[in-house]
Amino acid sequence: MPTEILMPALSPTMEEGTLAKWLVKEGDEVKSGDIIAEIETDKATMEFEAVDEGTIGKLLVAEGSAGVKVNTPIAVLLEEGEDASAAAASPAPAKAAPAAEEKAAAEKGYGGPIGAPVAGDASPAKPTPAKAEGGDRVFASPLARRIAAEKGIDLSGITGTGPRGRIVKADVEGAKPGAAKPAAAPTAAPAAAPAPAAAQAPKGPSADAILKMYADRETTEVPLDGMRRTIAARLSEAKQTIPHFYLRRSAKLDALMEFRAMLNKQLESRGVKLSVNDFVIKACALALQQVPDANAVWAGDRILKLKPSDVAVAVAIEGGLFTPVLKDAHQKTLSALSAEMKDLAGRAKSKKLAPHEYQGGSFAISNLGMFGIENFDAVINPPHGAILAVGAGIQTPVVEKGEVVVRNVMSMTLSVDHRVIDGALGAQLLEAIVNHLENPMGMLA
């Protein structure tokens, strides 16, 4: 029976994608794990693997097609013995990528701007029995059927975890011969409680109204791509749903600049050149260890406190931004952080990051100092508890011991989610960050 292959959700924020390139053609034989297409998400270009073995009966979406919605059929896979005419037969159980199945279950439930998971239901759907309603036919992939036959497993009692209850390879690999898992009895879903009335943010003028307003002016329309749509949606959500408050402090960088110059001279033979941002990342990572209650995220109905310091750093790319995450940053040396950040930033700009490299973390850094910005307020990246906006170091008159001296001063603003971190706790975190930046040698201890 032909199987529809669906456009997969290759990242948690993906709602539609571009089928950049087919790596198979109609009539090609494929096995589980074969790369069959390249798909552009709102974040990156990713490879799409076949789940089952069979023959590509029909390609339903042309190469280069944009705006293909997730779960839209993109191809038809034929089982052994079927011919191309079967591809036009009645719809069969659809097949998504294994990565899509896992992400839908494990990562659904958070919302945020670029670099954060998508908002959604935190409770994945339960597997359903693979037997067709009102009949005896069992929906299973060809590979699952073959494994079951080799092991002597009765598929009629197996509960399928694939799309629409379809039995896949993983469902039969662990089953014992003659001892299939009992099919789950259907249960009525509990009635959803009525959602509480919420204040709706006022909507702006419609697109038509805006177009009419500028009808007599020369303009150029710029269509929104997937990344820009995601940025618009997630940041609007963040500002509307997160109770932001802001804490501001300055750090004197003179000791750090001298220490950095000394280290860079010593590391020159190794091709390492530390940036001020490397020190900021390390300072934040250590501060999160010193103030562990601030190393936390908002998880809908609870707060999750993290033990490691996983620090995200905003990276500007053409048309948007990424927030790759430096995991266990408190345990890494400055040179290791510098090398990892350069690698992540380079691959972010070419959209080659894998989802696990830009998801997670409890805290983010946005540094616009290199653009001459002295200070600004950053929008929190859900579910993070805070984000640090870093400005440029400016030569500033400072009073020390009753005398006016000129120091290199950097302004910072900590945007805080009040649901996760209160004012005093945020102040402790920012103080710890400043202390590390003003006493940089301690970061090597």
VEXDREN-2710 file (C-alpha; in Angstrom, 1 decimal):
% VEXDREN-2710
k/r/px/py/pz
1/MET/0.0/0.0/0.0
2/PRO/1.6/3.4/-1.0
3/THR/2.9/5.6/1.8
4/GLU/2.8/9.3/1.7
5/ILE/6.1/11.0/2.8
6/LEU/5.3/14.3/4.6
7/MET/7.1/17.5/4.9
8/PRO/8.8/17.0/8.2
9/ALA/9.2/19.5/11.1
10/LEU/13.0/19.6/11.1
11/SER/13.1/22.2/13.8
12/PRO/10.8/23.1/16.7
13/THR/10.0/26.5/15.1
14/MET/9.3/25.1/11.6
15/GLU/5.8/25.6/10.3
16/GLU/6.7/25.5/6.6
17/GLY/9.8/24.9/4.5
18/THR/11.4/25.0/1.1
19/LEU/12.1/21.8/-0.7
20/ALA/15.6/22.9/-1.8
21/LYS/16.7/19.8/-3.6
22/TRP/15.6/16.3/-4.3
23/LEU/18.4/13.7/-4.0
24/VAL/16.2/10.9/-5.5
25/LYS/14.1/10.6/-8.5
26/GLU/10.9/8.6/-9.3
27/GLY/11.7/4.9/-9.5
28/ASP/14.7/5.0/-7.2
29/GLU/15.0/2.3/-4.5
30/VAL/15.6/3.8/-1.0
31/LYS/16.5/2.2/2.4
32/SER/15.8/3.5/5.9
33/GLY/18.4/6.3/6.6
34/ASP/19.0/7.2/3.0
35/ILE/19.2/11.0/2.4
36/ILE/16.4/11.8/0.0
37/ALA/16.1/15.6/0.0
38/GLU/17.5/18.9/1.3
39/ILE/15.0/21.1/3.1
40/GLU/15.4/24.7/4.1
41/THR/13.8/25.6/7.4
42/ASP/13.5/29.0/9.0
43/LYS/16.9/28.3/10.5
44/ALA/19.0/26.2/8.2
45/THR/19.3/23.8/5.3
46/MET/19.0/20.2/6.6
47/GLU/19.1/16.7/5.2
48/PHE/15.9/14.6/5.2
49/GLU/16.2/10.9/5.7
50/ALA/13.9/8.1/4.5
51/VAL/12.3/6.2/7.3
52/ASP/11.4/3.0/5.4
53/GLU/12.6/1.1/2.4
54/GLY/10.8/1.1/-0.8
55/THR/10.6/2.7/-4.2
56/ILE/10.0/6.4/-4.8
57/GLY/6.7/6.2/-6.8
58/LYS/6.0/9.9/-7.2
59/LEU/7.5/13.2/-6.2
60/LEU/4.5/15.5/-5.3
61/VAL/6.4/18.7/-4.7
62/ALA/8.8/20.3/-7.2
63/GLU/12.4/21.0/-6.3
64/GLY/12.7/24.6/-5.2
65/SER/9.1/24.9/-3.9
66/ALA/8.8/27.4/-1.0
67/GLY/6.2/27.7/1.7
68/VAL/5.4/23.9/1.9
69/LYS/3.5/23.4/5.1
70/VAL/4.7/20.9/7.6
71/ASN/2.8/17.5/7.2
72/THR/2.0/18.2/3.5
73/PRO/2.6/15.1/1.4
74/ILE/5.8/15.6/-0.7
75/ALA/6.3/12.2/-2.1
76/VAL/4.9/8.7/-2.3
77/LEU/6.8/5.5/-1.3
78/LEU/5.8/2.2/-2.9
79/GLU/6.2/-1.1/-1.2
80/GLU/7.7/-4.2/-2.8
81/GLY/5.6/-5.4/-5.7
82/GLU/3.7/-2.2/-6.2
83/ASP/4.0/-0.1/-9.4
84/ALA/3.7/3.6/-10.0
85/SER/0.0/3.3/-10.7
86/ALA/-0.5/2.5/-7.0
87/ALA/0.7/6.0/-6.2
88/ALA/-2.6/7.5/-7.4
89/ALA/-4.6/5.1/-5.3
90/SER/-6.4/5.9/-2.0
91/PRO/-4.4/7.9/0.6
92/ALA/-2.2/5.7/2.8
93/PRO/-0.8/6.4/6.2
94/ALA/1.6/9.2/6.0
95/LYS/5.3/9.0/7.0
96/ALA/7.3/11.7/8.6
97/ALA/11.0/11.8/9.4
98/PRO/12.1/10.1/12.7
99/ALA/13.6/13.5/13.8
100/ALA/10.2/15.1/13.3
101/GLU/8.5/12.4/15.4
102/GLU/11.0/12.8/18.2
103/LYS/10.9/16.6/18.2
104/ALA/7.2/16.7/18.2
105/ALA/7.1/14.6/21.4
106/ALA/10.2/15.9/23.2
107/GLU/10.7/19.5/22.3
108/LYS/7.2/20.9/21.8
109/GLY/6.0/23.3/24.4
110/TYR/8.2/26.4/24.4
111/GLY/8.0/29.6/22.6
112/GLY/10.7/32.2/21.7
113/PRO/12.5/34.3/19.1
114/ILE/15.0/33.0/16.7
115/GLY/17.1/30.4/18.4
116/ALA/14.3/29.2/20.7
117/PRO/11.8/26.4/20.5
118/VAL/8.3/27.0/19.2
119/ALA/5.2/27.6/21.3
120/GLY/2.7/24.7/21.5
121/ASP/1.0/22.0/23.5
122/ALA/3.4/20.6/26.1
123/SER/1.7/17.2/26.0
124/PRO/2.5/15.1/22.9
125/ALA/-0.2/12.9/21.6
126/LYS/-0.3/9.3/22.9
127/PRO/0.5/6.5/20.5
128/THR/-2.6/4.8/19.0
129/PRO/-3.1/1.2/18.0
130/ALA/-2.0/0.5/14.4
131/LYS/-5.1/-1.5/13.5
132/ALA/-7.4/0.3/11.1
133/GLU/-10.7/1.5/12.5
134/GLY/-13.5/-1.1/11.8
135/GLY/-11.1/-3.5/10.1
136/ASP/-8.3/-6.0/10.5
137/ARG/-5.7/-4.3/8.4
138/VAL/-2.6/-3.4/10.4
139/PHE/-0.7/-0.3/9.2
140/ALA/3.1/-1.0/9.4
141/SER/6.1/0.0/7.4
142/PRO/7.7/-2.6/5.1
143/LEU/10.8/-2.6/7.3
144/ALA/8.7/-3.2/10.4
145/ARG/6.8/-6.0/8.7
146/ARG/10.1/-7.7/7.7
147/ILE/11.6/-7.5/11.2
148/ALA/8.3/-8.8/12.7
149/ALA/8.3/-11.7/10.3
150/GLU/11.9/-12.6/11.1
151/LYS/11.2/-12.5/14.8
152/GLY/7.8/-14.2/14.7
153/ILE/6.0/-11.2/16.1
154/ASP/2.3/-10.7/15.7
155/LEU/1.7/-7.1/14.6
156/SER/-1.9/-7.1/15.5
157/GLY/-1.2/-6.3/19.1
158/ILE/1.6/-3.8/18.5
159/THR/0.9/-0.2/19.4
160/GLY/2.3/2.0/16.6
161/THR/4.2/5.2/17.5
162/GLY/4.4/6.5/13.9
163/PRO/2.1/9.0/12.3
164/ARG/-1.6/7.9/12.5
165/GLY/-0.6/4.9/14.6
166/ARG/1.6/3.3/11.9
167/ILE/4.0/0.7/13.2
168/VAL/7.6/1.6/12.6
169/LYS/11.0/-0.1/13.0
170/ALA/11.5/1.0/16.6
171/ASP/8.1/-0.5/17.7
172/VAL/9.1/-4.1/16.7
173/GLU/12.8/-4.1/17.4
174/GLY/12.3/-4.4/21.2
175/ALA/9.3/-6.7/21.1
176/LYS/9.7/-10.4/22.0
177/PRO/8.6/-13.1/19.6
178/GLY/5.0/-14.1/20.2
179/ALA/4.7/-11.5/23.0
180/ALA/3.6/-8.3/21.3
181/LYS/2.6/-5.3/23.3
182/PRO/-1.2/-5.2/24.0
183/ALA/-3.0/-2.6/22.0
184/ALA/-4.1/0.4/24.1
185/ALA/-7.8/0.6/24.7
186/PRO/-9.3/3.7/23.3
187/THR/-10.2/6.3/25.9
188/ALA/-12.3/9.4/25.7
189/ALA/-10.2/12.5/25.8
190/PRO/-11.1/14.7/28.8
191/ALA/-13.0/17.8/27.9
192/ALA/-10.7/20.8/27.8
193/ALA/-11.3/23.3/30.4
194/PRO/-12.4/26.7/29.0
195/ALA/-9.5/29.0/28.6
196/PRO/-9.5/32.0/30.9
197/ALA/-10.4/35.3/29.2
198/ALA/-7.2/37.2/28.5
199/ALA/-6.6/40.7/27.6
200/GLN/-5.9/40.9/23.9
201/ALA/-3.2/43.2/22.7
202/PRO/-4.6/45.8/20.3
203/LYS/-3.9/45.0/16.7
204/GLY/-2.3/47.5/14.4
205/PRO/-3.7/48.7/11.1
206/SER/-4.3/46.0/8.4
207/ALA/-1.9/45.4/5.5
208/ASP/-4.5/47.0/3.2
209/ALA/-4.8/50.1/5.3
210/ILE/-1.0/50.5/5.4
211/LEU/-0.7/50.0/1.6
212/LYS/-3.4/52.7/1.0
213/MET/-1.6/55.1/3.4
214/TYR/1.5/54.9/1.2
215/ALA/-0.3/54.5/-2.2
216/ASP/1.1/57.8/-3.5
217/ARG/4.7/57.1/-2.4
218/GLU/7.3/55.1/-4.2
219/THR/7.9/51.9/-2.2
220/THR/9.3/48.4/-2.5
221/GLU/7.6/45.4/-0.9
222/VAL/9.9/42.9/0.8
223/PRO/8.2/39.5/1.3
224/LEU/8.7/37.9/4.6
225/ASP/10.8/34.7/4.6
226/GLY/10.5/32.0/7.2
227/MET/13.2/33.5/9.5
228/ARG/11.7/37.0/9.5
229/ARG/8.2/35.6/10.1
230/THR/9.5/33.6/13.1
231/ILE/11.4/36.6/14.5
232/ALA/8.3/38.7/14.3
233/ALA/6.0/36.1/15.9
234/ARG/8.4/35.1/18.7
235/LEU/9.5/38.6/19.7
236/SER/5.9/39.9/19.7
237/GLU/5.0/36.9/21.9
238/ALA/8.0/37.6/24.2
239/LYS/7.1/41.3/24.8
240/GLN/3.4/40.6/25.2
241/THR/3.7/37.6/27.6
242/ILE/6.9/38.1/29.6
243/PRO/7.0/40.7/32.4
244/HIS/10.3/42.3/31.6
245/PHE/12.2/44.6/34.0
246/TYR/15.6/46.1/33.5
247/LEU/18.8/46.4/35.7
248/ARG/21.6/48.6/34.5
249/ARG/25.3/48.7/35.6
250/SER/28.6/49.7/34.2
251/ALA/31.9/47.9/34.4
252/LYS/35.4/49.4/34.2
253/LEU/37.4/47.4/31.6
254/ASP/40.9/48.8/32.1
255/ALA/42.2/45.7/34.0
256/LEU/40.5/43.4/31.5
257/MET/42.0/45.2/28.5
258/GLU/45.5/44.9/29.9
259/PHE/45.0/41.3/30.9
260/ARG/43.5/40.5/27.4
261/ALA/46.5/42.1/25.7
262/MET/48.9/40.1/27.8
263/LEU/47.1/36.8/27.1
264/ASN/46.8/37.4/23.4
265/LYS/50.5/38.0/23.2
266/GLN/51.2/34.7/24.9
267/LEU/48.6/32.9/22.8
268/GLU/49.7/34.4/19.4
269/SER/51.8/31.4/18.5
270/ARG/48.7/29.2/18.9
271/GLY/46.7/31.4/16.6
272/VAL/44.3/32.4/19.4
273/LYS/43.0/35.9/19.8
274/LEU/40.6/36.5/22.7
275/SER/37.8/39.1/22.3
276/VAL/36.1/41.2/25.0
277/ASN/33.0/39.1/24.2
278/ASP/34.8/35.9/25.2
279/PHE/35.5/37.5/28.6
280/VAL/31.8/38.5/28.9
281/ILE/30.6/35.0/28.1
282/LYS/33.0/33.5/30.8
283/ALA/31.9/36.2/33.3
284/CYS/28.2/35.4/32.8
285/ALA/28.8/31.6/33.0
286/LEU/30.7/31.9/36.3
287/ALA/28.1/34.4/37.7
288/LEU/25.3/31.9/37.0
289/GLN/27.2/29.4/39.1
290/GLN/27.7/31.9/41.9
291/VAL/24.0/32.9/41.8
292/PRO/22.4/29.5/41.0
293/ASP/18.8/30.6/41.7
294/ALA/19.1/32.9/38.7
295/ASN/20.3/30.1/36.4
296/ALA/16.7/29.2/35.6
297/VAL/14.0/29.2/32.9
298/TRP/10.3/29.6/32.8
299/ALA/8.5/26.3/32.0
300/GLY/4.8/27.3/31.8
301/ASP/3.6/26.2/35.2
302/ARG/7.0/25.9/37.0
303/ILE/10.6/27.1/37.1
304/LEU/13.4/24.9/36.0
305/LYS/16.8/25.5/37.6
306/LEU/19.8/24.4/35.6
307/LYS/23.1/23.2/37.1
308/PRO/25.4/23.9/34.1
309/SER/25.9/27.3/32.7
310/ASP/24.6/27.1/29.2
311/VAL/25.0/30.6/27.7
312/ALA/23.4/31.6/24.4
313/VAL/25.0/34.4/22.3
314/ALA/23.1/36.4/19.7
315/VAL/24.7/36.3/16.3
316/ALA/23.5/38.6/13.5
317/ILE/23.2/37.0/10.1
318/GLU/21.7/38.3/6.8
319/GLY/18.0/38.7/7.3
320/GLY/17.8/37.8/11.0
321/LEU/19.8/36.3/13.9
322/PHE/20.7/33.1/15.7
323/THR/21.4/32.4/19.3
324/PRO/23.8/29.5/19.4
325/VAL/24.4/28.0/22.9
326/LEU/27.8/27.4/24.5
327/LYS/27.1/24.5/26.9
328/ASP/28.9/24.1/30.2
329/ALA/30.6/27.5/29.5
330/HIS/31.7/27.7/33.2
331/GLN/34.0/24.7/32.7
332/LYS/35.7/25.9/29.6
333/THR/38.8/28.0/29.2
334/LEU/38.7/31.4/27.6
335/SER/40.5/30.0/24.5
336/ALA/38.1/27.1/24.2
337/LEU/35.1/29.4/24.5
338/SER/36.7/31.7/21.9
339/ALA/37.2/28.8/19.4
340/GLU/33.7/27.4/19.9
341/MET/32.1/30.8/19.5
342/LYS/34.0/31.5/16.3
343/ASP/32.9/28.1/14.9
344/LEU/29.2/28.5/16.0
345/ALA/29.1/32.1/14.6
346/GLY/30.6/31.0/11.3
347/ARG/28.2/28.2/10.8
348/ALA/25.3/30.3/11.9
349/LYS/26.0/32.8/9.2
350/SER/25.9/30.0/6.6
351/LYS/22.8/28.4/8.2
352/LYS/24.6/25.2/9.0
353/LEU/23.8/24.9/12.7
354/ALA/22.0/21.8/13.9
355/PRO/18.9/22.4/16.1
356/HIS/20.6/21.2/19.3
357/GLU/23.2/23.9/18.8
358/TYR/20.8/26.8/19.1
359/GLN/18.2/25.4/21.5
360/GLY/18.3/25.5/25.3
361/GLY/20.3/27.6/27.7
362/SER/19.0/29.7/30.5
363/PHE/20.7/33.0/29.7
364/ALA/21.6/35.0/26.6
365/ILE/24.1/37.7/25.7
366/SER/23.5/40.4/23.0
367/ASN/26.5/42.5/22.3
368/LEU/26.2/45.5/20.1
369/GLY/29.3/47.3/21.4
370/MET/31.2/46.5/18.3
371/PHE/28.7/48.6/16.4
372/GLY/29.3/51.6/18.6
373/ILE/26.0/51.2/20.6
374/GLU/26.6/52.5/24.1
375/ASN/23.6/50.9/25.7
376/PHE/20.3/49.3/24.8
377/ASP/17.6/47.0/26.2
378/ALA/17.3/43.4/24.8
379/VAL/14.2/41.3/24.5
380/ILE/14.3/38.1/26.5
381/ASN/14.6/34.9/24.5
382/PRO/12.0/32.5/25.9
383/PRO/12.2/30.4/28.0
384/HIS/15.4/32.1/29.3
385/GLY/15.2/33.9/32.6
386/ALA/17.4/36.9/31.5
387/ILE/19.4/38.4/28.7
388/LEU/22.4/40.8/29.0
389/ALA/22.7/43.7/26.6
390/VAL/26.3/44.8/26.2
391/GLY/27.3/48.2/25.0
392/ALA/30.6/49.6/23.8
393/GLY/33.5/50.5/26.1
394/ILE/33.7/54.3/26.2
395/GLN/36.5/56.5/27.7
396/THR/34.7/58.1/30.6
397/PRO/35.6/60.5/33.5
398/VAL/35.3/58.5/36.7
399/VAL/35.8/59.8/40.3
400/GLU/38.2/57.5/42.3
401/LYS/39.5/58.4/45.8
402/GLY/38.3/62.0/45.3
403/GLU/40.1/62.4/41.9
404/VAL/38.8/62.5/38.4
405/VAL/40.4/59.8/36.2
406/VAL/39.6/58.5/32.7
407/ARG/38.5/54.9/32.5
408/ASN/37.3/52.5/29.8
409/VAL/33.6/52.0/30.9
410/MET/31.2/49.5/29.4
411/SER/27.4/49.9/30.0
412/MET/25.3/46.7/30.5
413/THR/21.5/46.2/30.8
414/LEU/20.1/43.0/32.2
415/SER/16.6/42.3/31.0
416/VAL/14.9/40.0/33.5
417/ASP/11.8/37.8/33.4
418/HIS/10.1/38.7/36.7
419/ARG/8.3/35.3/36.8
420/VAL/11.7/33.7/37.2
421/ILE/14.0/36.3/38.8
422/ASP/13.1/39.0/41.3
423/GLY/14.9/42.3/41.6
424/ALA/17.3/41.5/44.3
425/LEU/18.3/38.2/42.7
426/GLY/18.9/39.9/39.4
427/ALA/21.0/42.6/41.1
428/GLN/23.2/39.8/42.6
429/LEU/23.7/38.2/39.2
430/LEU/24.6/41.5/37.6
431/GLU/27.0/42.3/40.4
432/ALA/28.7/39.0/40.0
433/ILE/29.1/39.6/36.3
434/VAL/30.7/43.1/36.9
435/ASN/33.1/41.7/39.6
436/HIS/34.4/39.1/37.1
437/LEU/34.9/41.7/34.4
438/GLU/36.7/44.1/36.7
439/ASN/38.9/41.3/38.1
440/PRO/39.5/39.2/35.1
441/MET/42.4/37.2/36.4
442/GLY/40.0/35.4/38.8
443/MET/38.3/33.9/35.8
444/LEU/41.3/31.7/35.2
445/ALA/41.2/30.2/38.7
END
